[in-house]
């Protein structure tokens, strides 16, 4: 990495009226900061258009004077920074981290306390955080509330989900900011109690579009030892204000100086694609914490999972819950005949993975206790090392190893966090002993101890502890039901996946909105990759479970596209092997598509409508294109000018058939091959709920071009 650190310029300021100004490296973004009658305030403009109107900063403390007013600006420090770094895995081989910085020192005379605010202005947005240096009058303190404001310049169109301390598993609502209050009651998730803190509280990452064409995204970066931030909207004045997740006592954060808060981020552009291309969230996190990252690698996997999600099979070995929790003698129980994680079935999945080049097989429902949890009490706690009688750990370990496939561990904590922490070393050692190098962890249900929330500081600290503990055993983590990601995967790249949003599983619970995957890259994926579990080829769930009337709101062509549009170094082929066997021509794309990239381009983008990505495979001159479309019939028009000039490629296009439709004809697809160069163009029909996927493979063997038409 090359770093260039410019000389610092320190200015002493004694006049509160004077506004300090910071410009982005390209000069298009301008930040203004001053202290207005003792209150710190900031503003942000893009190309002379207001993005954030004058907004106040500060924190309210418990049992101590607030850090919100009575400040004097005593010092301003300017600097610039420019580096290029390489992620362990990612959407780009190299990422540039280039910003101008302003650090302001604020002194509160009445309490003799100091608070710093650090602003970093990039070409595509702003990051800022509070910092508390070591000082006599501020050591241990409890945050009552953070009062960071984001004053909007208009009644923007927003893509939002309601504020909730425990889940992001909502469909997105598209509305004007002024309409959120009236629409809030309709935004209910099927499996979690809504804990909305106000009629206008929403979660980040929040995506907005102004009437004059600005795209604005609000989020946070480097959430560490702090509570997750939500946003509360004053819909009369269009001002968002931070709202932190409380703990069981209602407190928002326990701090010890010297310390910092997470970064608050504002990404802005007049081009929607720039929001998707932004690396602000990653750049505001610290560099990789591990010296050796050789054990961290992207994973393409299948799993014994979808059949339980649809109700075709079960996690539990028997339908009979134990009389005393955790004391079932499974040798004396009668198997229910529908337990999915059995030896023969797992071996078939391993065979399928090996035959088609997959890295791993996820197995859920392998360990004792699921019928206790489902059948008797949500307080049941698992031990993470005891298999059911029909799951032979050693045999399956050796069988998978002989096929050059790993089994992916599943740890459902049932929300009993202290129990998980007590068993963690033993569980991770069990994994290491049996050739598991990745784990899908789950936190379904209310957090135990009672009163703690999934997104509070207490749980944020737990997720971090689990991640760092896993690294001691060289284990990669895919955390479900955890706090939404904020770019920590840069620092801890063994965090290869998160759920933290409404994923494919909800297609079996009634369905997701048709435009769901045209919004998630602008919202949830701003913080990091998502284990969305695409690849469903049988949209009619009743084919697996006659009692389940859900339909997956997609076409097969769009399911292929999601491997490109829904970025993750952890990609699952989520459907059943026997279903893929019926569509091996389409399944070929899932086999071929890369999961680690040298470059990424956005060819088309409009939140809620469509997104078209092109990505270059890591270390090879092959590209993959994916287009996800909303509920409208549309035509995508793209150019292949991202290809290397002078080279020829074979493009295999997996598209919706002319009569395809997510609801009436979801399996109708076409596969065509063409010769393409960097001068080629494509006009492609996209069905409602559809899309397309393209593999573009460099034609090193010219004979493969025979008989193909040039596009």
GIGI-V754981 format. One line per field, one symbol per residue. ss: DSSP state (a for helix, b for strand, c for the rest). phi: phi as a letter, one per 30 degrees, with the letter a starting at -180 (. if undefined). Layout:
# GIGI-V754981
ss->???
phi->???
This chain:
# GIGI-V754981
ss->ccbbbcccbbbbcccccccbbbbcccccbbbbbbbbccbbbbbbbbccbbbbbbbbccbbbbccccbcccbbbbbbbbbbbbbbbcccccccccbbbbbbbbbbbbbbccccbbbbbbbbbbccbbbbbbbbcccccccbbbbbbbccbbbbccccbbbbcbccccccccccbbbbaaaaaaaaaaccccccccccccccbbbccbbbbcccccbbbbbbbcccccccbbbbbbccccbbbbbbccccccccbbbbccbbccbbbbbbbccaaaaaaccaaaacccccccccccccccbbbbbbcaaaaacccbcccccccccccccccaaaccccccbcccaaaaaaaaaaaaaacccbbbbcccbccaaaaaacccccccccccbcccccaaaaaaaaaacccbbbbbbbcccbaaaaaaaaaaaaaaaaaccccbbbbbcccccbccccccccaaaaaaaaaaaaaaaacccbbbbcccccccccccccccbbbbcccccaaaaacccccccaaacaaacaaacccbcccccccccbaaacccccccbccccaaaaaaaaaaccccbbbbcccaaaaaaaaaaaaaaaaccccbbbbbbbbbbcccbbbbbbbbcccccbbbbbbbccccbbbbbbcccccccccbbbbbbbbccccbcccbcccbbbbbbbbccccbbbbbbccccbbbbbbbbcccaaaacccbbc
phi->.cbbcdddbccdcbcdddcdbbcdedidcbccbacchicdbbbbbbhicdccdebcbkbccchaedcbaicbdcabbcabbabbbcddbldbdbbdcbacbbccccccddchcbbcbccbccdclbbbacbbddadcaccacddaccdcbddcadddbcbbddadbacdbddccadedceedceddcccdbbddcddadbdbccdccbbddcjccbbcabbhdahaddccbccdddchcdbdbdddcdcjdclcbbddabcddcbbcbacbeddddddceddddcddedcdccddcadbcbcadadddddjdbbdddbdcdddceibdcddcccedicdddcedddddddeddddciddabdbcidcdjdddddcbadddbdcibcddecbcedddedddddchbcccdbccdhidddddddcddddddededcicbbbccbbdjddcddjdcecdeededdedddddddddchccbbccicdedbiddddbddddabchadcdeddccjjcedcedcceddbeddcldbddhdjdccdddddcbedccdbddacdededdddcdcdadbbccdddedddddbddddeddddddbbbcabbcdaaaeicabbcbbcdeibccbbcbbcbddcdbccbbccddddeiccbcccccbddecdaeccadcdbbbbbbdbbdcdbbcbdbdeiclabbcbceddcdddddicddc
